[in-house]
Amino acid sequence: MSKIVDEWVSRLKGKLAPVGEMSHWERMAAALRLERTDYVPVAPELDYWQITYAGYSHQEIYNDVDKTTDACIKTWADLRLDAIWMYVDISHQIENFIPPEKRSEHFIHRGEKDYLMFKPIARTLDEAIALYETRAYEKYVNDSRAVTHYTPHMLQLLEFQEKMDRQVPVIVGFATPTNYAETIVEVQNFQRWMITEPEKTRHYLELCLKERLESLEFYRDFAAKNGCQFVCLFGGARTWGPKHLDQFGYVDRIFAEKVKDVFPYVFWHHCGRNLPRALELIRDMPGVKGIQYDMPYYGQDIEWPQWCGQVAELLKGKSCAMNSPTTQMACHGTADEVRNAVREFIDSTLPHTTACVMPGCEVDSFSPVENVKAMVEAARSRPIK
């Protein structure tokens, strides 16, 4: 039991006005099942933004689970979004690969609103392979932030979800094999090795897959068994070309097929400038019910509404389309520009598939509050007839 969760439940339960005819949970679930909803759900990936919105700095919450959970719940209570994203940062993903005495060398805390920066933990493909073959991630896990911060924060939010009678879903996010493969060595290095050392790269990816499949048991025991049903898979391969996707992307497909056996509502985070080929491959992965996509690929001379419509046609009958506005517009645009982008996305998408207002990547901490509110307003101003 969590004191911070009980305080919020006491403050909110039975005291919130309904938003539309459906609950937040029902709206998100229906969209991912490709069923009609009363409104298009709006669930931006807020991550760091919700921390500073609640009045905390990133340094302040770095090892304070209660403040992190407080920020997430406050953001939802104020804005009435259709999902609560748990807070994640890069240290949750890779700190357990690093001996405690060396962690300070890999993580860089900058300003109060800046994303946690990191340095790769392997310089060569052989070093990366050795991390997995020696199971370094098991040696250092118990005092890593995956255990001391990520897990208790996730459990607090799931406790809130259940005590609020599943009014709003908590989205738990975790990385795919390709995401891990790229993160540990940096994307540009990994791309080079796909060309120069393809067989060794394949071995490395399969080691990443093995670790991710083992980690799925943790998510089964600590997330699914505590009420989690909505998960975001943070994909890698966002800058791969069609040949590399066809050659190496199978590890993510295998992982997605296993995840679907644990969680009913799975969607895929695929940030970056997206290739239609990448979206096709994700669309056809078993159990993936939605795709959080981003901007057109470099060289595609296409307007925003056309791009949204093209993706929606691609996903028709398969997946919910999750986008708008771009993260750049959310940070640097005006509230009116945000509203217009959201409306164009909705109008271009709904003739083909269901939609969820969700920028293609996390909303930057520096994004104005009025822009995030504009996303909600634009979605709520368009009841589905």
Secondary structure as UniProt FT lines:
FT   HELIX           3..12
FT   TURN            13..14
FT   HELIX           24..32
FT   TURN            33..34
FT   HELIX           48..53
FT   TURN            54..55
FT   HELIX           58..61
FT   TURN            62..63
FT   HELIX           65..79
FT   STRAND          84..85
FT   HELIX           90..94
FT   HELIX           95..97
FT   HELIX           100..105
FT   STRAND          107..108
FT   TURN            112..113
FT   STRAND          117..118
FT   HELIX           125..133
FT   TURN            134..135
FT   HELIX           136..139
FT   TURN            142..143
FT   HELIX           146..150
FT   HELIX           151..163
FT   TURN            164..166
FT   STRAND          170..175
FT   HELIX           177..185
FT   HELIX           187..196
FT   HELIX           198..218
FT   HELIX           219..223
FT   HELIX           224..226
FT   STRAND          230..234
FT   TURN            238..239
FT   HELIX           242..248
FT   HELIX           250..259
FT   TURN            260..262
FT   STRAND          265..269
FT   HELIX           276..283
FT   TURN            286..287
FT   STRAND          288..292
FT   TURN            298..299
FT   HELIX           304..315
FT   TURN            316..318
FT   STRAND          320..323
FT   HELIX           327..332
FT   HELIX           335..349
FT   TURN            350..352
FT   STRAND          355..357
FT   TURN            365..366
FT   HELIX           369..380
//
